[in-house]
Amino acid sequence: MLLTSVVIIIREVLEAALLISILLSMCRQLGVSQAWFKWGVLAGLLGSVGYGQQMGNISSAMGGVGQELSDAGIQLLIYLCLLYSCQQLVFYLNRRQSLNSILFVAMAVAIALAVIREGSEIYIYLSAFQGNQESRLGLYSGAVIGLGIGFSFCALFYYWLLSFSPRRAVFFGSMLLTLVAGGMILQGCKMLIQADYLPDGQAWDSSGFLPEDGLPGQLLYAMVGYEATPAPAQVAIYVFAIAVMLATLTLRYRAGINAASPTKPDEQ
């Protein structure tokens, strides 16, 4: 029970920890206010308990696919929030001007939704073994160890990005968030396939050298949504989502450079 709890908690914590550490470090490097962080985490913690308590009702809604649809909706909203936040921070890198409140709301919502999604899974897992006296010690000990490893991972990424110059930190942070956001879309598509909203299938099978149930596979799933046997629809939508985010970031980066460049006076 101890080892199982550690692995499960780490897997659930890593995704939210990665988002938090990258966004916080990018804001720190750019001198952007980090006040949004506490509100996002607070809303996420409160929401995860409520979401976990209502999971039975959610699952039975929409003809029995309420959980799949709500999970896919959460993933899509996180992707959109990250898309907006990244392009705003990339633009701000070259043209330092006042930021609108929408950016802070988007970052807070992204963090809140990630914590709700992962926190509700932890809440349900811990609640399922409340009545088992024999497994409580291993359950809670594993949860504490898993949370500690997850927070350590968050701190590691945070200080790793702070070790770079602001320009490089924003670049690496944007690329990592692009992978995380693409993973959100990949996982959301899986939920839609389970709800019969997207066609199933198998584009390839990489379980031979990187199985999903192994520790590396589970860590990659938590961080970037790794799938050993993705459906063709998942791959197509994933590639599209990554391409949209990269194209948007490139355009905003160039726009920021152009906006920051001094305008040459007209020749007389």
Secondary structure, 3 states (H helix, E strand, C coil): CHHHHHHHHHHHHHHHHHHHHHHHHHHHHHCCCCCHHHHHHHHHHHHHHHHHHCHHHHHHHHHHCHHHHHHHHHHHHHHHHHHHHHHHHHHHHHCCCCCCHHHHHHHHHHHHHHHHHHHHHHHHHHHHCCCCCCCHHHHHHHHHHHHHHHHHHHHHHHHHHHCCCHHHHHHHHHHHHHHHHHHHHHHHHHHHHHCCCCCCCCCCCCCCCCCCCCHHHHHHHHHHCCCCCCCHHHHHHHHHHHHHHHHHHHHHHHHHHHHHCCCCCCCC
